Amino acid sequence: MKNIPVPAAFLQACDIIDADHPAVLAKAQQLALGADGVMETAQRCFEFVRDHIQHSSDFKRNPVTLRASDVLAHGTGYCYAKSHLLAALLRANGIPAGLCYQRLTVGDHGEPYCLHGLNALYLPDAGWYRVDARGNKPGVNAQFCPPQEQLAFVIRPPQELDFPGVYARPVAVICDALRTHATYDAVLANLPDAAVLPQSADWLPLR
């Protein structure tokens, strides 16, 4: 889909994607300074979150963060929390953005499974485009290269799947996990999972 109306929810701040927080607004403005249009601003926001916000379990970092402004303040977050910050920075720069989810195996194959959080942003010439700012490491090489997607993980069916669509707000099972567990290792031992996610009023198909 290209050049279609985007619902206001994908540009607005909310309690978790607090794009109107002063620190988030300041960082968004800093990242956009001197950028040559939407594409460069979006790439700068993506690369900042990917490269400068440390993934909680990769770096064994506390505290557990949820709200975008807290992710920015503490410089750390799980993939879900990092996606909240990226959505906030993009929205603060007037770029429609939402949240996407995958269901991945925790080990090499089969159970247990966990959800993985990433983003979609709306680009005028490409439509909805997914990016994954969880943070690169050996075996993970996510990039911003529209219109091609280069995400952190390649889905391995039938066990793993991409949930269809983009959400304006994070799903409850993610928020509950990050609110319930106080340390990165407690989250790691209780990663959120769901075989089905609701298609709420704040949900759109990606294609």
N, C-alpha and C positions, 0 to 999 in steps of 0.2 A: 504494500500500500504506500502510495506517495502523495504528498500534498493533500492529506485528508484532515478534517477537523479533529483536533486532539482534545479530549475532555479536560476541563480545568483542573481536575484532581491530579493530573500528571504534572502540573506546574505549581501547585499549591504546597505550602508547608503543612505539616501535621505534627502530632505530638512526638513521633519518633523520627520522621524525616523533617527535622526542624530547620528548614531552609531559611527561615527568618531570624535565626539566632545571630547575634552580632558577630561572633567569632566565625561562624560559617559564612556569613555575608562577606566579611573581610577577606577570608581565604579565597572565596569565589572571585571577588574583584581582583585580588592579587594574581590569581591564575589566568584571568582573562586579559590582564593588562598587556596591551600591544599585540594581542592575538589577531590573526588575519581571518576573522569570521568565526562562524559557529563550529566548523569542523576542527579548527585548531584549538579553540577553547575547550571543546569536548575532549579532545585528545589530551590536553594538559590536565584536565580534571581527572581523567581516567588514570594517567600515568602517575599523578601525585598519590592517589589512593593506592594504586597497585604497588608503588615502589617505596613510599614513605610512611605508610601506615602498616605496622607489623602485624602479621597474622598471629593470633593469640597462641595457637598450638605450635606453630613453627618456631616461635621465639619464646615460648613458655612465659607469656606475659599476662599479668593481671593489671587492672581489674577486668572483669567481664563487662563489656560495653554493649549498649543497645541503641541509644539515641545518637543521632548523627553528631551532635555537638560534643557528646562525651567521647566518641571515637576520635574526633579531632583533638580534643583536649589531652587525651591520654596516649594518642599515637598508636593505638592497638585495637584489634577487634577480630572476631571470627569473620568468615566470609559474609555472613548475613549482615553483621554490623558494618562491615566495610561497604557493602552494597547500599546501606542506608545513608552513609556519608556521601558516596558518589552521587546518589540520587539527589541529595540535598544541594551539593555543589552545582550540579547541572541545573536544577530548578532555580537556584539563586541567580544563575546566569541566563535565565529565560529559555532553557533548553528542556523540552518535555522529557521526563525520565520516570521509569518505574522499576519494578522488581520482577525477576524471573527465578524459577527454581528447577533444579534437577534432583532426581533420586539416584544416588550412587551406592555401590557396595563399599562397605568400610574396609573389607579385606580384598583379596584377589578376585573373589567371585562369590555370588550368593549372599545369604544372610550373614551378619546384620547389614541393614541399609541405613542411610542417613540422607537428609535433605542437604542440598548445596545451594547457596544463594549467589545470584549474579544480577546484572542489570540489563535493561533495554532502554535506549534513548532514541528519540525521534529526530532524524536528520532530513532536511527538506528534499534532498536528492536521492535518498536511500530508503526512506520510510523507517520503520522500527528496526533497530540494529542492536544485537546483543553484544555485550562486553563483559569480561570477567576480571575483576580487580582483586581477587583473593591474594595475589602475590606470587611471583614466579619463583621457581626453585628447580633443581634437577628433575626432569620429567614433566614440568609445567611451564609452558611458554605462551601465555595469553598476550595478545597484541590488539592494537587498534588499527584496523586496516580495511575500512569499509570500501566496497560493499561486502567483502568476504569476512566471515566470522573466523576468529581464531581464539577459541575459549580455552580455559584451563584443562578441561577434561573432555575426552571423546566418549560419548555414550556407547555402552556395550550392551545391546539388546540380547535376549529379552529381559535380563535382570534389571538393567538400568533404563532410565527414561528421562526425557525432557517433558516437563509439564507445559502444556500449551498456554500461551498467552502471557500477558504482562499485567502486574498488579500495581495499583497506585499506592497501596499501603501494605506493610508486611503482614503475612498470615499469622494467625494466633499461635500456632504450634511453635513458631520461631521465637516470638516474643516471650512466651511462657518459659521456654528453655533458658533464655538469656536472663530472665528475671529470677528464675528459681535457683540457679547455681551460681555460687559466689566466686569460684575460681576457674581458671582455664581448664585444669585437669578434671574438675567436676563436670564441666560441659563436655569435655572429650569423652568421658565415661557415659554420658547420657545425651548423645547427639540426637537432635530432633529428627523424627521420621514420620512420614505419612504416605500411604499408597494412593490417596486421592486428596486433592486440594479443592476447596470451594471456588466456584466462579462467581464472585460477588459482583455488586454493582460497580465496583472500582476495578473491574477486570476487562481487558481487551484482548482479542486475538492478535497474534503477532503478524500474521500474513493476511 
